[in-house]
């Protein structure tokens, strides 16, 4: 890999807005979920085993900033939940896309959306163009807030090609509609932070 940037073929975004769940809605706004996906050339595709993936780790910072900012813009509301995901084409290995989603990417993504205290949920897998991936979501300030456990299904019709990675940032404006399984509320981490 030369240089410190990844070559982007395209950016794919999707927005989902859920207004009813089981025919009912709560007092909150509709649940809005956004995914922004950067389809990039995998610099390690076709090379077999490569020990050091640091160049990919470092290059992911710029992608995290870019797609995080776009996800927040498309959400058009304060970010309550976040998650990240990735796909690798057949000429690469799963570790390549994991290298693009380390804390270097995560911290840039987190900064771009206005912060977050919790670990960012994540998923990766190899796949061919059109493969479906479910990107997990969780509350951005405390992983144990059950009302925000969710996912966003993502599918890009023409990606990943064999020599590509798809790097995904996902955000939501709230937890699930009609969430009622108990556990920690979003107010508890906020109260801890104010002490």
Residue pairs with C-beta under 8 A, 6 or more apart in sequence:
1 43
1 44
1 55
1 56
1 59
4 55
4 58
4 59
4 62
5 59
5 62
6 38
6 40
6 41
6 43
6 56
6 59
6 60
6 62
6 63
6 100
6 165
7 40
7 41
8 38
8 39
8 40
8 63
9 39
9 40
9 41
9 159
9 164
10 39
10 159
11 36
11 37
11 38
11 39
11 66
11 67
11 70
12 36
12 37
12 39
12 156
12 159
13 34
13 35
13 36
13 37
13 70
13 71
13 74
14 34
14 35
14 152
14 154
15 32
15 33
15 34
15 74
16 32
16 33
16 34
16 152
17 30
17 31
17 32
17 33
18 30
18 31
18 32
18 33
18 177
19 25
19 30
19 177
20 177
21 176
21 177
21 178
22 178
24 177
24 178
25 177
25 178
26 177
26 178
26 179
28 174
28 177
29 77
29 173
29 174
30 177
31 172
31 173
31 174
31 175
31 176
31 177
32 75
32 76
32 77
32 172
32 173
32 174
33 137
33 150
33 152
33 170
33 171
33 172
34 71
34 74
34 75
34 152
34 170
34 171
34 172
35 71
35 135
35 152
35 154
35 168
35 169
35 170
36 67
36 68
36 70
36 71
36 74
36 168
36 169
36 170
37 67
37 154
37 156
37 159
37 166
37 167
37 168
37 169
38 63
38 66
38 67
38 166
38 167
38 168
39 156
39 159
39 160
39 164
39 165
39 166
40 63
40 100
40 164
40 165
40 166
40 167
41 163
41 164
41 165
42 88
42 89
42 91
42 92
42 96
42 163
42 164
42 165
43 55
43 56
44 50
44 53
44 56
44 92
44 93
44 96
45 89
45 91
45 92
45 96
45 162
45 163
45 164
46 91
46 92
46 163
49 93
53 95
53 96
53 99
56 96
56 99
56 100
57 99
57 100
57 102
57 104
57 105
58 104
59 100
60 99
60 100
60 101
60 102
60 104
60 105
60 108
60 167
61 104
61 105
61 107
61 108
62 108
63 100
63 105
63 108
63 167
64 104
64 105
64 106
64 107
64 108
64 109
64 112
64 169
65 108
65 109
65 111
65 112
66 112
67 109
67 112
67 167
67 168
67 169
68 108
68 109
68 110
68 111
68 112
68 113
68 169
69 112
69 113
70 169
71 79
71 112
71 113
71 169
71 170
71 171
72 79
72 112
72 113
72 114
72 171
75 171
75 172
75 173
77 173
78 114
78 173
79 113
79 114
79 116
79 140
79 171
79 172
79 173
80 139
80 140
80 148
80 172
80 173
80 174
80 175
80 186
81 137
81 138
81 139
81 140
81 148
81 150
81 171
81 172
81 174
81 175
82 109
82 110
82 113
82 116
82 120
82 121
82 137
82 138
82 140
82 169
82 170
82 171
82 172
83 120
83 121
83 122
83 123
83 135
83 136
83 137
83 138
83 151
83 152
83 170
83 171
84 101
84 105
84 106
84 109
84 120
84 121
84 122
84 135
84 167
84 168
84 169
84 170
85 101
85 122
85 123
85 124
85 133
85 135
85 136
85 154
85 168
85 170
86 97
86 98
86 100
86 101
86 123
86 124
86 165
86 166
86 167
86 168
87 97
87 124
87 125
87 126
87 127
87 131
87 133
87 159
87 160
87 165
87 166
87 168
88 94
88 96
88 97
88 124
88 125
88 126
88 127
88 160
88 164
88 165
88 166
89 126
89 127
89 128
89 159
89 160
89 161
89 162
89 163
89 164
89 165
90 126
90 128
90 162
91 162
91 163
92 126
92 162
92 163
92 164
92 165
93 126
94 124
94 125
94 126
96 165
97 124
97 165
97 166
97 167
98 124
100 165
100 167
101 122
101 124
101 167
105 167
106 120
109 120
109 169
110 116
110 120
110 140
113 140
113 171
115 140
116 140
116 141
117 140
117 141
117 142
117 189
117 193
118 138
118 139
118 140
118 141
118 142
118 143
119 143
120 138
121 136
121 137
121 138
121 143
122 136
123 133
123 134
123 135
123 136
125 131
125 133
127 133
127 160
128 160
129 156
129 157
129 158
129 159
129 160
129 161
130 155
130 156
130 157
130 158
131 155
131 160
132 153
132 154
132 155
133 153
133 154
133 155
133 168
134 151
134 152
134 153
134 154
135 151
135 152
135 153
135 154
135 168
135 170
136 149
136 150
136 151
137 148
137 149
137 150
137 151
137 152
137 170
137 171
137 172
138 145
138 148
138 149
138 150
139 145
139 147
139 148
139 175
139 186
139 189
141 186
141 189
141 190
141 193
142 184
142 186
142 188
142 189
144 183
144 184
145 175
145 183
145 184
145 185
145 186
145 188
145 189
146 179
146 181
146 182
146 183
146 184
147 175
147 176
147 179
147 181
147 183
147 185
147 186
148 172
148 174
148 175
148 176
148 179
148 186
149 176
150 172
150 175
150 176
152 170
152 172
154 168
154 170
156 166
159 166
160 166
175 186
